[in-house]
């Protein structure tokens, strides 16, 4: 009886250790997935911001050139 109780306790402790390792591994994987999602989201946000910046700069250049030539034409023709 004493022996079977000891065996039961050892098996229980072993199962607890296995379960703890499994939970730790699951937590680690979840943290890695979360980190990966955050990186993807940050990169996507960065690409969108860069695209908006490039469009704004292009529009600014076009407007400035158009206004500059209109002003030059007005001054020379005027």
C-alpha positions as CSV (number, residue, x, y, z in Angstrom):
1,X,0.0,0.0,0.0
2,X,2.8,2.4,0.9
3,X,4.6,1.6,-2.3
4,X,1.6,2.2,-4.5
5,X,1.0,5.5,-2.8
6,X,4.6,6.5,-3.4
7,X,4.3,5.5,-7.0
8,X,1.0,7.5,-7.3
9,X,2.7,10.6,-5.8
10,X,5.7,10.3,-8.2
11,X,3.4,9.9,-11.2
12,X,1.4,12.9,-10.0
13,X,4.5,15.0,-9.6
14,X,5.8,13.9,-13.0
15,X,2.4,14.8,-14.6
16,X,2.5,18.2,-12.8
17,X,6.0,18.9,-14.2
18,X,4.9,17.9,-17.7
19,X,1.8,20.1,-17.4
20,X,3.9,23.0,-16.2
21,X,6.4,22.7,-19.1
22,X,3.4,22.5,-21.5
23,X,1.8,25.6,-20.1
24,X,5.2,27.4,-20.2
25,X,5.6,26.4,-23.8
26,X,2.1,27.6,-24.7
27,X,2.7,31.0,-23.0
28,X,6.0,31.4,-24.9
29,X,4.4,30.5,-28.2
30,X,1.5,33.0,-27.6
31,X,4.0,35.7,-26.7
32,X,5.9,35.0,-29.9
33,X,2.8,35.1,-32.0
34,X,1.8,38.4,-30.4
35,X,5.2,39.9,-31.0
36,X,5.1,38.8,-34.7
37,X,1.6,40.3,-35.2
38,X,2.8,43.6,-33.7
39,X,5.8,43.6,-36.0
40,X,3.6,43.0,-39.1
41,X,1.2,45.7,-38.0
42,X,4.0,48.2,-37.4
43,X,5.5,47.5,-40.8
44,X,2.2,47.9,-42.5
45,X,1.5,51.1,-40.7
46,X,5.0,52.3,-41.8
47,X,4.4,51.5,-45.4
48,X,1.1,53.4,-45.4
49,X,2.6,56.4,-43.8
50,X,5.5,56.4,-46.2
51,X,3.0,56.2,-49.2
52,X,1.0,59.1,-47.8
53,X,4.2,61.1,-47.4
54,X,5.4,60.4,-50.9
55,X,2.0,61.4,-52.3
56,X,2.0,64.6,-50.3
57,X,5.5,65.5,-51.5
58,X,4.5,64.8,-55.1
59,X,1.4,67.0,-54.9
60,X,3.4,69.8,-53.2
61,X,6.0,69.7,-55.9
62,X,3.3,69.8,-58.6
63,X,1.5,72.7,-57.0
64,X,4.7,74.7,-56.3
65,X,5.9,74.3,-59.9
66,X,2.5,75.2,-61.3
67,X,2.2,78.4,-59.1
68,X,5.8,79.3,-59.9
69,X,5.2,79.1,-63.7
70,X,1.9,81.0,-63.4
71,X,3.6,83.7,-61.4
72,X,6.5,83.9,-63.9
73,X,4.1,84.1,-66.9
74,X,2.1,86.8,-65.1
75,X,5.3,88.8,-64.4
76,X,6.8,88.4,-67.8
77,X,3.5,88.9,-69.7
78,X,2.2,91.5,-67.4
